[in-house]
Amino acid sequence: MTSVGNGQFEFIDSSSRIMYTTAHFAISQLELWDYMKKDTDSYMFSEDQEVHRIYAKIEQLGYNGHSGCSFGCTLRAMKFIAQNGYDKFREDYLATS
């Protein structure tokens, strides 16, 4: 099983970290990591109730600054973590930073 990690994202700049941590915690609390492995055309324009639940939970966790683009990009990162693991995400992120 792929590890989704602890959701701290200490290797990411602080302005982006809150987006990643709240999304990670939202998906964990809603137990939607298996859902995040699924293919989707768009998170930004999704009508899927699970995507709406994630967005609402992120706001409940204290982050309400997402644009459609930042939300979509953040969930794409979470999808990568669901499919490939937190360690691989960190490795790839640091390699391109």
DSSP file (Angstrom, degrees, kcal/mol; ACC not computed):
  #  RESIDUE AA STRUCTURE BP1 BP2  ACC     N-H-->O    O-->H-N    N-H-->O    O-->H-N    TCO  KAPPA ALPHA  PHI   PSI    X-CA   Y-CA   Z-CA
    1    1 A M              0   0    0      0, 0.0     2,-0.3     0, 0.0     0, 0.0   0.000 360.0 360.0 360.0 138.6    0.0    0.0    0.0
    2    2 A T        -     0   0    0     80,-0.2     2,-0.4     1,-0.1    83,-0.2  -0.591 360.0-127.1 -77.4 131.8    1.2    3.5   -0.9
    3    3 A S        -     0   0    0     -2,-0.3    83,-2.7    81,-0.2    84,-0.3  -0.668  12.8-162.0 -82.1 129.9    1.8    5.7    2.1
    4    4 A V        -     0   0    0     -2,-0.4     3,-0.3     1,-0.2    -1,-0.1   0.446  38.8-139.4 -88.9  -0.2    0.0    9.1    1.9
    5    5 A G        -     0   0    0      1,-0.2    -1,-0.2     2,-0.1    80,-0.0  -0.112  30.5 -61.7  77.0-172.0    2.3   10.5    4.6
    6    6 A N        -     0   0    0     -3,-0.1    -1,-0.2    80,-0.0    -2,-0.0   0.533  60.0-124.8 -94.4  -8.8    1.6   12.8    7.5
    7    7 A G  S    S+     0   0    0     -3,-0.3    18,-0.2    17,-0.0    17,-0.1   0.682  73.8 121.3  77.1  17.5    0.4   15.8    5.6
    8    8 A Q        -     0   0    0     16,-0.1    13,-0.2    12,-0.0    12,-0.1   0.843  46.5-166.0 -84.2 -33.8    2.9   18.2    7.1
    9    9 A F    >   +     0   0    0      1,-0.1     3,-1.8    11,-0.1    12,-0.1   0.862  20.2 164.8  51.5  43.5    4.6   19.3    3.8
   10   10 A E  T 3   +     0   0    0      1,-0.3    -1,-0.1     7,-0.0     4,-0.1   0.639  68.0  63.3 -64.8 -14.6    7.5   21.0    5.7
   11   11 A F  T 3  S+     0   0    0      2,-0.1     2,-0.3     6,-0.0    -1,-0.3   0.433  89.7  83.8 -89.4  -1.4    9.5   21.1    2.4
   12   12 A I  S <  S-     0   0    0     -3,-1.8     5,-0.1     1,-0.1    82,-0.0  -0.797  93.2 -93.8-105.5 145.6    7.0   23.4    0.7
   13   13 A D    >>  -     0   0    0     -2,-0.3     4,-2.3     1,-0.1     3,-0.9  -0.190  38.2-114.8 -55.8 149.5    6.9   27.2    1.1
   14   14 A S  H 3> S+     0   0    0      1,-0.3     4,-1.0     2,-0.2    -1,-0.1   0.790 111.9  59.1 -63.2 -30.8    4.6   28.4    3.8
   15   15 A S  H 34 S+     0   0    0      1,-0.2     4,-0.3     2,-0.2    -1,-0.3   0.836 116.9  33.4 -69.2 -30.2    2.2   30.3    1.5
   16   16 A S  H X> S+     0   0    0     -3,-0.9     4,-1.7     2,-0.1     3,-0.8   0.727 103.5  76.3 -91.3 -26.5    1.5   27.0   -0.4
   17   17 A R  H 3X S+     0   0    0     -4,-2.3     4,-3.3     1,-0.3     5,-0.3   0.869  88.9  57.1 -56.2 -41.0    1.8   24.7    2.6
   18   18 A I  H 3X S+     0   0    0     -4,-1.0     4,-2.1     1,-0.2     5,-0.3   0.864 105.2  51.8 -61.3 -35.4   -1.6   25.6    4.0
   19   19 A M  H <> S+     0   0    0     -3,-0.8     4,-1.6    -4,-0.3    -1,-0.2   0.925 114.9  41.8 -65.0 -43.9   -3.3   24.6    0.8
   20   20 A Y  H  X S+     0   0    0     -4,-1.7     4,-2.7     2,-0.2    -2,-0.2   0.915 115.3  48.7 -71.0 -44.0   -1.6   21.2    0.8
   21   21 A T  H  X S+     0   0    0     -4,-3.3     4,-2.9     1,-0.2     5,-0.2   0.928 112.8  46.5 -66.7 -43.6   -2.0   20.5    4.5
   22   22 A T  H  X S+     0   0    0     -4,-2.1     4,-2.4    -5,-0.3    -1,-0.2   0.895 114.5  48.0 -67.2 -37.0   -5.7   21.3    4.6
   23   23 A A  H  X S+     0   0    0     -4,-1.6     4,-2.7    -5,-0.3     5,-0.2   0.935 113.3  48.2 -65.3 -45.0   -6.4   19.3    1.5
   24   24 A H  H  X S+     0   0    0     -4,-2.7     4,-2.3     1,-0.2    -2,-0.2   0.934 114.4  45.2 -60.5 -47.5   -4.4   16.3    2.9
   25   25 A F  H  X S+     0   0    0     -4,-2.9     4,-3.0     2,-0.2     5,-0.2   0.890 112.5  52.3 -65.1 -38.8   -6.2   16.5    6.3
   26   26 A A  H  X S+     0   0    0     -4,-2.4     4,-2.3    -5,-0.2    -2,-0.2   0.945 111.7  45.0 -61.5 -48.7   -9.6   16.9    4.6
   27   27 A I  H  <>S+     0   0    0     -4,-2.7     5,-2.6     1,-0.2     4,-0.5   0.892 115.3  48.8 -63.8 -39.7   -9.1   13.8    2.4
   28   28 A S  H ><5S+     0   0    0     -4,-2.3     3,-0.9    -5,-0.2    -2,-0.2   0.942 112.3  46.9 -64.9 -47.7   -7.8   11.9    5.4
   29   29 A Q  H 3<5S+     0   0    0     -4,-3.0    -2,-0.2     1,-0.3    -1,-0.2   0.855 115.6  45.5 -64.7 -34.6  -10.7   12.9    7.6
   30   30 A L  T 3<5S-     0   0    0     -4,-2.3    -1,-0.3    -5,-0.2    -2,-0.2   0.505 107.8-128.9 -84.3  -4.5  -13.2   12.1    4.9
   31   31 A E  T < 5 +     0   0    0     -3,-0.9    -3,-0.2    -4,-0.5     3,-0.2   0.931  63.1 137.7  55.8  50.7  -11.4    8.8    4.2
   32   32 A L     >< +     0   0    0     -5,-2.6     4,-2.1     1,-0.1    -4,-0.1   0.079  21.7 112.2-114.2  22.5  -11.3    9.6    0.5
   33   33 A W  H  > S+     0   0    0     -6,-0.3     4,-0.6     1,-0.2    -1,-0.1   0.892  82.0  49.8 -65.2 -37.0   -7.7    8.5   -0.4
   34   34 A D  H >4 S+     0   0    0      1,-0.2     3,-0.9     2,-0.2     4,-0.4   0.900 109.0  53.0 -65.5 -38.8   -9.0    5.6   -2.6
   35   35 A Y  H >4 S+     0   0    0      1,-0.2     3,-1.6     2,-0.2    -2,-0.2   0.897 102.4  59.1 -59.4 -40.2  -11.4    8.1   -4.3
   36   36 A M  H 3< S+     0   0    0     -4,-2.1    -1,-0.2     1,-0.3    -2,-0.2   0.681  94.0  65.8 -66.8 -16.8   -8.4   10.3   -5.1
   37   37 A K  T << S+     0   0    0     -3,-0.9    -1,-0.3    -4,-0.6    -2,-0.2   0.703  84.0  98.4 -74.8 -19.1   -6.8    7.5   -7.0
   38   38 A K  S <  S-     0   0    0     -3,-1.6     2,-0.2    -4,-0.4    45,-0.1  -0.324  82.6-106.1 -73.1 150.6   -9.5    7.6   -9.6
   39   39 A D        +     0   0    0     -2,-0.0     2,-0.3     2,-0.0    -1,-0.1  -0.496  41.3 176.8 -72.5 142.7   -9.2    9.4  -12.9
   40   40 A T        -     0   0    0     -2,-0.2     3,-0.1     1,-0.1     6,-0.0  -0.993  31.6-144.5-145.9 145.5  -11.0   12.7  -13.3
   41   41 A D  S    S+     0   0    0     -2,-0.3     2,-0.3     1,-0.3    -1,-0.1   0.873  84.4   1.0 -75.6 -37.8  -11.2   15.2  -16.0
   42   42 A S        -     0   0    0      1,-0.1    -1,-0.3     2,-0.1    30,-0.0  -0.984  38.2-176.4-155.3 136.4  -11.4   18.2  -13.8
   43   43 A Y  S >  S+     0   0    0     -2,-0.3     3,-0.9    -3,-0.1    -1,-0.1   0.723  93.1  59.7 -93.6 -34.0  -11.5   19.1  -10.1
   44   44 A M  T 3  S+     0   0    0      1,-0.2    25,-0.1    25,-0.1    -2,-0.1   0.865 119.2  26.4 -63.0 -38.0  -12.1   22.8  -10.8
   45   45 A F  T 3  S+     0   0    0     23,-0.0    -1,-0.2    27,-0.0    -2,-0.1   0.138  91.9 140.4-111.6  18.3  -15.3   22.2  -12.7
   46   46 A S    <   -     0   0    0     -3,-0.9    -3,-0.1     1,-0.1    -6,-0.0  -0.323  37.7-169.5 -69.6 142.4  -16.4   18.9  -11.0
   47   47 A E        +     0   0    0     -2,-0.0     2,-0.2     4,-0.0    -1,-0.1   0.285  49.7 126.3-104.1   3.6  -20.0   18.2  -10.1
   48   48 A D     >  -     0   0    0      1,-0.1     4,-1.7    -5,-0.0     3,-0.4  -0.448  61.0-140.1 -68.0 130.1  -18.9   15.2   -8.1
   49   49 A Q  H  > S+     0   0    0      1,-0.2     4,-2.3     2,-0.2    -1,-0.1   0.819 100.4  59.0 -62.7 -31.9  -20.2   15.2   -4.6
   50   50 A E  H  > S+     0   0    0      2,-0.2     4,-2.2     1,-0.2    -1,-0.2   0.894 104.7  50.1 -65.7 -38.5  -17.0   13.9   -3.2
   51   51 A V  H  > S+     0   0    0     -3,-0.4     4,-2.4     2,-0.2    -1,-0.2   0.908 110.9  49.6 -64.4 -41.4  -15.1   16.9   -4.6
   52   52 A H  H  X S+     0   0    0     -4,-1.7     4,-2.4     2,-0.2    -2,-0.2   0.879 109.2  52.2 -64.9 -37.7  -17.6   19.2   -3.1
   53   53 A R  H  X S+     0   0    0     -4,-2.3     4,-2.3     2,-0.2    -2,-0.2   0.911 109.5  49.6 -63.3 -42.2  -17.2   17.4    0.3
   54   54 A I  H  X S+     0   0    0     -4,-2.2     4,-2.5     2,-0.2    -2,-0.2   0.939 111.2  49.0 -62.1 -46.9  -13.4   17.9    0.1
   55   55 A Y  H  X S+     0   0    0     -4,-2.4     4,-2.0     1,-0.2    -2,-0.2   0.921 112.2  48.1 -59.4 -45.3  -13.8   21.6   -0.7
   56   56 A A  H  X S+     0   0    0     -4,-2.4     4,-2.3     1,-0.2    -1,-0.2   0.892 111.6  50.1 -63.6 -39.6  -16.2   22.1    2.2
   57   57 A K  H  X S+     0   0    0     -4,-2.3     4,-2.1     2,-0.2    -1,-0.2   0.888 106.8  54.8 -67.5 -38.8  -14.0   20.2    4.6
   58   58 A I  H  <>S+     0   0    0     -4,-2.5     5,-2.0     1,-0.2     4,-0.3   0.934 110.8  45.8 -58.3 -46.0  -11.0   22.3    3.5
   59   59 A E  H ><5S+     0   0    0     -4,-2.0     3,-1.5     1,-0.2    -2,-0.2   0.904 110.3  53.5 -63.7 -40.5  -12.9   25.4    4.4
   60   60 A Q  H 3<5S+     0   0    0     -4,-2.3    -1,-0.2     1,-0.3    -2,-0.2   0.838 103.6  57.8 -62.5 -32.6  -14.1   23.9    7.7
   61   61 A L  T 3<5S-     0   0    0     -4,-2.1    -1,-0.3     2,-0.2    -2,-0.2   0.493 130.3 -94.0 -78.2  -3.2  -10.4   23.3    8.5
   62   62 A G  T < 5S+     0   0    0     -3,-1.5     2,-0.6    -4,-0.3    -3,-0.2   0.494  90.2 111.1 110.5   3.9   -9.7   27.0    8.1
   63   63 A Y      < +     0   0    0     -5,-2.0    -1,-0.2     1,-0.1    -2,-0.2  -0.937  19.3 151.8-114.2 118.1   -8.6   27.6    4.5
   64   64 A N        +     0   0    0     -2,-0.6    -1,-0.1     1,-0.1    -5,-0.1  -0.018  46.1  97.8-128.5  30.7  -11.0   29.5    2.3
   65   65 A G        +     0   0    0      2,-0.0     2,-0.2     5,-0.0    -1,-0.1   0.233  48.9 129.0-103.6  14.1   -8.5   31.2   -0.1
   66   66 A H        -     0   0    0     -3,-0.1     2,-0.2     4,-0.1     3,-0.0  -0.475  40.9-158.9 -73.8 136.7   -8.7   28.8   -3.0
   67   67 A S     >  -     0   0    0     -2,-0.2     4,-2.2     1,-0.1     5,-0.2  -0.554  41.3-100.7 -89.0 171.8   -9.3   29.9   -6.5
   68   68 A G  H  > S+     0   0    0     -2,-0.2     4,-2.4     1,-0.2     5,-0.2   0.912 125.0  49.4 -59.1 -41.0  -10.6   27.3   -8.9
   69   69 A C  H  > S+     0   0    0      2,-0.2     4,-2.8     1,-0.2     5,-0.2   0.931 110.7  47.2 -65.8 -46.9   -7.1   26.9  -10.3
   70   70 A S  H  > S+     0   0    0      1,-0.2     4,-2.4     2,-0.2    -1,-0.2   0.884 112.8  50.6 -65.9 -36.1   -5.4   26.5   -6.9
   71   71 A F  H  X S+     0   0    0     -4,-2.2     4,-2.5     2,-0.2    -1,-0.2   0.942 112.2  46.8 -63.9 -47.4   -8.0   24.0   -5.8
   72   72 A G  H  X S+     0   0    0     -4,-2.4     4,-1.9    -5,-0.2    -2,-0.2   0.921 114.2  46.9 -60.9 -45.2   -7.6   22.0   -9.0
   73   73 A C  H  X S+     0   0    0     -4,-2.8     4,-1.9     2,-0.2    -1,-0.2   0.894 111.8  51.4 -64.3 -40.3   -3.8   22.0   -8.7
   74   74 A T  H  X S+     0   0    0     -4,-2.4     4,-2.0    -5,-0.2    -2,-0.2   0.921 110.7  47.4 -64.0 -44.0   -3.9   21.1   -5.1
   75   75 A L  H  X S+     0   0    0     -4,-2.5     4,-2.4     1,-0.2    -1,-0.2   0.827 107.3  56.7 -69.5 -29.5   -6.2   18.1   -5.7
   76   76 A R  H  X S+     0   0    0     -4,-1.9     4,-2.2     2,-0.2    -1,-0.2   0.898 107.5  49.4 -63.9 -38.9   -3.9   17.0   -8.6
   77   77 A A  H  X S+     0   0    0     -4,-1.9     4,-2.1     2,-0.2    -2,-0.2   0.906 110.8  49.3 -64.2 -41.2   -1.1   17.0   -6.1
   78   78 A M  H  X S+     0   0    0     -4,-2.0     4,-2.6     2,-0.2    -2,-0.2   0.869 109.0  52.9 -66.4 -35.8   -3.2   14.9   -3.7
   79   79 A K  H  X S+     0   0    0     -4,-2.4     4,-2.3     2,-0.2     5,-0.2   0.914 107.5  51.5 -63.2 -42.4   -4.1   12.5   -6.5
   80   80 A F  H  X>S+     0   0    0     -4,-2.2     4,-3.1     1,-0.2     5,-0.5   0.924 110.8  48.3 -59.4 -44.3   -0.4   12.1   -7.2
   81   81 A I  H  X5S+     0   0    0     -4,-2.1     4,-2.2     1,-0.2    -2,-0.2   0.915 110.5  51.3 -63.0 -43.3    0.2   11.3   -3.5
   82   82 A A  H  <5S+     0   0    0     -4,-2.6    -1,-0.2     1,-0.2    -2,-0.2   0.881 119.8  35.6 -60.3 -38.7   -2.7    8.8   -3.6
   83   83 A Q  H  <5S+     0   0    0     -4,-2.3    -2,-0.2   -47,-0.2    -1,-0.2   0.815 135.4  18.2 -86.4 -32.0   -1.3    7.0   -6.6
   84   84 A N  H  <5S-     0   0    0     -4,-3.1     4,-0.3    -5,-0.2    -3,-0.2   0.566 106.0-107.5-121.4 -13.5    2.4    7.3   -6.0
   85   85 A G     X< -     0   0    0     -4,-2.2     4,-1.8    -5,-0.5   -81,-0.2   0.015  26.1 -88.3  99.0 154.1    3.0    8.0   -2.3
   86   86 A Y  H  > S+     0   0    0    -83,-2.7     4,-2.8     1,-0.2     5,-0.2   0.882 122.0  55.8 -64.2 -42.2    4.0   11.0   -0.2
   87   87 A D  H  > S+     0   0    0    -84,-0.3     4,-2.6     1,-0.2    -1,-0.2   0.907 108.5  47.2 -61.7 -42.1    7.7   10.1   -0.4
   88   88 A K  H  > S+     0   0    0     -4,-0.3     4,-2.7     2,-0.2     5,-0.2   0.886 111.5  52.1 -66.1 -38.7    7.7   10.1   -4.2
   89   89 A F  H  X S+     0   0    0     -4,-1.8     4,-2.8     2,-0.2    -2,-0.2   0.950 111.8  45.7 -60.5 -49.0    5.8   13.5   -4.2
   90   90 A R  H  X S+     0   0    0     -4,-2.8     4,-2.7     2,-0.2     5,-0.2   0.928 112.9  50.6 -59.8 -46.3    8.4   15.0   -1.9
   91   91 A E  H  X S+     0   0    0     -4,-2.6     4,-1.7    -5,-0.2    -1,-0.2   0.934 114.3  43.0 -57.6 -49.4   11.2   13.6   -4.0
   92   92 A D  H  X S+     0   0    0     -4,-2.7     4,-1.1     2,-0.2    -1,-0.2   0.892 113.7  52.0 -66.2 -40.1    9.8   15.0   -7.2
   93   93 A Y  H >X S+     0   0    0     -4,-2.8     4,-0.6    -5,-0.2     3,-0.5   0.929 112.0  45.2 -62.4 -46.3    8.9   18.3   -5.7
   94   94 A L  H 3< S+     0   0    0     -4,-2.7     3,-0.4     1,-0.2    -1,-0.2   0.822 108.0  58.2 -68.9 -30.9   12.4   18.9   -4.3
   95   95 A A  H 3< S+     0   0    0     -4,-1.7    -1,-0.2    -5,-0.2    -2,-0.2   0.773 112.9  39.6 -68.7 -26.2   14.0   17.8   -7.6
   96   96 A T  H <<        0   0    0     -4,-1.1    -1,-0.2    -3,-0.5    -2,-0.2   0.431 360.0 360.0-103.7  -0.3   12.1   20.6   -9.4
   97   97 A S     <        0   0    0     -4,-0.6    -1,-0.2    -3,-0.4    -2,-0.1   0.457 360.0 360.0 -88.8 360.0   12.4   23.3   -6.8
